[in-house]
Amino acid sequence: MSSGGQPLLHSAELSYPVPRNRTRVGSLGCLCTTTSFTSSSTCDEASTDLFGLNEQEIISLEETDQLKPLERPSSRATRRLFYSVGSQYAEDLYLEHPTRDRKRLVSWGGMERRTFEISGTPSRVEEKLQERLNKSEGLHFKNGQLDDGIFREQNPRLIYIGDPKRTNDKYEFASNEIRTSKYTLLTFLPKNLFIQFHRVAYLYFLAIAALNQLPPLAVFGRTVSLFPLLFVLSVTAVKDGYEDWRRHRSDRKENNREALVFQSGQFEPKKWKKIQAGEVVKICADETIPCDIVLLGTSDPSGIAYIQTMNLDGESNLKTRYARQETASIVADGGSISGLVRCEQPNRNIYEFTGNMDFRGHKFPLSQSNIILRGCQLKNTEWVIGVVVYTGRETKAMLNSAASPAKRSKLESYMNRETLWLSVFLLIMCSVVALGMGLWLERHKEQLDTMPYYRKRYFTQGRKNGTTFKYYGIPMETFFSFLSSIIVFQIMIPISLYITMELVRLGQSYFMIGDKHMYDSSTDSRFQCRSLNINEDLGQIRYIFSDKTGTLTQNKMEFRRASVYGKNYGASLLSAESLQDESFAGLTGKGEVPGKKWKHKSDIGVDLELMELLHRQIDGEERTAAHDFFLTLAACNTVIPILSQGPSCALIGSDVRENIEAIDYQGESPDEQALVAAASAYGYTLCERTSGHIVIDVNGEKLRLDVLGLHEFDSVRKRMSVVIRFPDNSVKVLVKGADTSMFSILAKGTEKDDYVRIATQGHLTQYSSLGLRTLAVAARDLSDAELEEWQCRYEDASTSLTDRSTKLRQTAALIECNLRLLGATGIEDKLQDGVPEAIESLRQAGIKVWVLTGDKQETAISIGLSCKLLTTDMHQIIINGTSEDECRNLLAEAKAKYCVRSSYYRDQNWKWRKDDGKSYLEMPDDSKNVNRIPWNSGKGEGMTSASLALIIDGNSLVYILEKDLESELFDLATSCRVVLCCRVAPLQKAGIVDLIKSHTDDMTLAIGDGANDVSMIQMADVGVGICGQEGRQAVMASDFAMGQFRFLKRLLLVHGHWNYQRVGYLVLYNFYRNAVFVLMLFWYILCTAFSTTSALTDWSSVFYSVIYTSIPTIFVGVLDKDLSHRTLLQYPKLYGAGHRQESYNLHLFWITMLDTLWQSLVLFYIPLFTYKESSIDIWSLGSLWTIAVVVLVNMHLAMDIQRWVIITHAAVWGSIIITFGCMAILDSIPVFPKLLDDLSSCEVTYILAYDFAHNNHSITTSLSLQSSPSDFLAF
């Protein structure tokens, strides 16, 4: 109803002209196209009264009503009720609003996109989670109220429009040149080495190489000892150098691009890197924005511009930006603009901008809708002109170019534990050698003058005759023997393992990316591996945390149900295009409907009864409410209509209709697009939107509505409102939002209003039980006094440079009250294909799937049932607490009812279960559900096994996660087969993931599609992003990305199983092959008087890990398959091998080490006893030992290979052949055995002595070798 009591449709039919001479209250942020607004003294006083309120008074204005259902009227309760968000990615708490946690980029008249801050300081749990995200997971965004983005009025950035010299003389603003590269020619070597030596293993091998350079410790040739480390460092340096060269090339290309800059009275080309803050730039269609600019004017007279932010946030849909009408009109007339822009200091928040502009004596606000960021592209707009405010590294895009958080696999952490054990073995062996050396020297100290090596003087002819030989005494010689042993046994810790693992993971990623079964044709997206460090973790996942909308569902909304004035519609729907023209004429009673028809991309179902109501020619409350209902759906949004080039023909029924115009809607929220499309199907078509007005085609008649202001959806209000002036000069506020926030601000009306309220609440519950997304719709008339008060305070709030969001929220509370309920909507978000099957398979694999969503409880339960996450035989435990005590009691009652044990008993039982491999297969769905015992149903029929499902809301999580109830929640949640968390904020999602990570060692995986899922994705051990309808923020923050949830089944059960099995075997095999080699050297040293001499050439020792045995392990690690993909998918329980750590564990490590012990003894003694009577030299015997160990480890690998392919045969058998070839070459070239020896070679003969204690029998073998005296110890 209008203010005059007449239906709005009737007003439209009278075709009121828009009055040109009526009194304007103001532009309200330049939404009106003709005049500007200046606050009066009365407005200033009113504003002062409002914004001078204390915290308690502020809460009473806007939040008290919301708190009534929770009975928590304190400010602290208010702060707890809504999680403030502390990062760029964090999103607000979504209930039923159509925008569904989406980050808005569109706003009018200086309205803020949304707010993150809430009165008071951040809660303890927020600070804890944010600190963990910042430090452990690499998020670089601040907590609380976005401190780096809050504008401080005493320190603004001043931009003088068109005067870059004045702008930059006073302030040191950054140039527009960017640099994403890490190195320069001068800093590459030192900086790259510094980064590489962060790996402790590299420092170990550097120390080994340094020790080998000392003359008393030179076991190997000095050059040869450096080869392994130099090889690893060189390979990594070349890779890093190539990547940085590409960055330099990209930077040069970017910096040398040109843009039109206003210079000397005209726009002239100028390189991007030379653009300065304060300059005025012109961007043409399809060009990229070179820096952050505030719009001054566009080619559209209304000042609107369309941009694409694909390069910034990954979203492909178009977004709108607006120039202020004050400046847009000047630009359109070709005039020059001068003024002053005051704005916030550079910050990372790409979704907010706070500033104002002084122009011709007036000050007006600037918001996110007035700025275009660097990297965006101009679309569907001929040109825009703007002033540069941020350049180069200070642009929001560059400030957000932080690296993804680094994650390390669980198996790699276990590998470090085993590496520590190998270090202990190494020290033990070196100690044995050193002790044996000391005892041997003490035993033979009287014979040292006559021994070839330890003699104290030279007896040879020449200048050295009689001089003292290099003998340091028994203690020092013992110490030198210890250090020399470390050098000889250095490969006990395999340096090649690090490179091998990187190459194997790279190969695994290549095959995962190329898997055609994980290609999504609907979005043309392939599987993406964005992290190469955690491939094997995919085979050990125990918990999956999933978003609902866009992850389990398609996020393609369809309008299904409507409750209008207490009556339910939508039970039976007909296609809008299937309605014959005759039936439509019958509804209206006027024959042909004048005006054009609108054709949508998708066919939308309509309710015939509701359509009849809208086209009745009688006035009544029900029809008026229905009219206002669809008018609200068409007007209260930020959707942009996209029209076709001209009228076309379409086939309707059996007739060809002309004057049909195609229309589509661009919006950031699929919910809003569905609502606007539904309104159009019922005859209310939004066909035009500018910064100051909208045009709605109401059944063929154009209705032009002035938009006086828009309060966008935020996490505190949970609603959205728009102030509209109608052609009859009446003003209405149209509101839609979550039912929990809407019902508390309805007017206390008549008995009919109470009936509508009760009926609508029942319909909302019914819609939620059907899995529909719901919201409520309301409106009210504004009197002139209310409008004037709101305008004054809105103007003051929108131009404020401090706490603008809070003040705008308080201003919205003035008009968002005493509303008249119009109805409610139900939108269907269909499940993705294959979701129920995927969840069932994951459950059979022993993986628990938890759903964390912002939807209301009934909707989440319905979706849970439809995707087979919940079953009808499950016992649902519902925790909906409004206080700490209530939450504590609910948790205690649930634990007592279902006999849930505490963490202590669970841990004891878990240890017992880990030893029983069979239990994993018998209880795949609840393999960690050992803290729950069967409970009595109460019927006296004995104990029955119960499947539990925990359902908890975000409000309860506020009290549970912040208080000492985490362990109680953990005990209960891990006892349940399913957990559903409803109405949760982004940081609460991360808190749930952290709850599991901090209490267990189980691997967690988080999967989502929106920016509100980023915190959860980065908190989990493995993060998976869905390429969905909500942009690519989740994808860019994830470790892996895919197009559909169902692909997760194949990713984990197939590729995860393979990767874990391959990498686990790879690590054990590398430990095995190196330990066999080192132990063989150890036995040799024990038989040569502990002399640390080696029978192997230096090059043989180097090539053993680099060439002889490394290539087969790489191919096996990439290609080996223990089971086929069909078998793994058919029997999901096989995934339990990762849970049981069958491929890599401490037990297998010890078995492997024992295996190397006896194999090394066989390798050493069989050749030795075989050739004990022969006269071969020691290097020939060493070559035999080298070939024997290479053949042994390759045969060991061949016996373990599960799947043979041609390349595997070539790698394994080719390695043995290459070893023979290399040995022949090395032995045939005399300089190779002891390359670059500092001492002269001499022909010596020494005795290998074997002392058998039982018979005191001495076996001597005379061996001739070419060596230096420093390399052996003779008896």
Secondary structure, DSSP 8 states (H G I E B T S, - for coil): --TTSS-HHHHHHTT----SSS-----TTTTSSS------HHHHHHHHHHHT--HHHHHHHHTHHHHGGGT--SHHHHHHHS----SSS-----SS-TTTT------STT--S-----SS---HHHHHHHHHHHHTS------TTTTTT---TTS-EEEETT-HHHHHHHS----S-----S--TTTHHHHHHHHHTTSHHHHHHHHHHHHHTSGGG--S-HHHHHHHHHHHHHHHHHHHHHHHHHHHHHHHHHHT-EEEEEETTEEEEEEGGG--TT-EEEEETT-B--SEEEEEEESSTT-EEEEE-HHHH---SEEEEE--HHHHHHHHTT-----EEEE----S-TT---EEEEETTEEEEE-GGGEE-TT-EEES-SEEEEEEEE-GGGSHHHHT---------HHHHHHHHHHHHHHHHHHHHHHHHHHHHHHHHHHTGGGTTTSTTT-SB--SSSTTTT-B-S---HHHHHHHHHHHHHHHTGGGS-THHHHHHHHHHHHHHHHHHT-GGG-BTTTTB--EE--SS-GGGGGSEEEEEE-STTTTEEEEEEEEEEEETTEEE-SS-EEGGGS-HHHHHHHHTSSS--S-EEE-SS--EE-HHHHHHHT-SS--HHHHHHHHHHHHHHHSS--EEEE-SS-EEEEETTEEEEEEEEEEEE-S-HHHHHHHHHHHHTTEEEEEE-SSEEEEEETTEEEEEEEEEEE---TTT-EEEEEEE-TTS-EEEEEEE-HHHHGGGB----HHHHHHHHHHHHHHHHHHHTTEEEEEEEEEE--HHHHHHHHHHHHHHHT-SSSHHHHHHHHHHHHSSSBEEEEEEEEEEEE-TTHHHHHHHHHHTT-EEEEE-SS-HHHHHHHHHHTTSS-TTSEEEEE--SSHHHHHHHHHHHHHHTTB--HHHHHHHHHHHHT-HHHHHH-STTTT-TTB--EE-SSSS-EE---EEEEEEHHHHHHHHHTTTHHHHHHHHHHSSEEEEES--HHHHHHHHHHHHHH---EEEEEESSGGGHHHHHHSSEEEEE--SS-SHHHHT-SEEES-TTHHHHIIIIIIHHHHHHHHHHHHHHHHHHHHHHHHHHHHHHTTTT----SS-HHHHHHIIIIITHHHHHHHHHH--SS-HHHHHH-GGGGHHHHTT-SS-HHHHHHHHHHHHHHHHHHHHHHHHHTTTS---HHHHHHHHHHHHHHHHHHHHHHH-SS--HHHHHHHHHHHHHHHHHHHHHHHSTTTTTTT-SS--EEEEEEEEEE-TTT--EEEEEEEEEE-GGG----
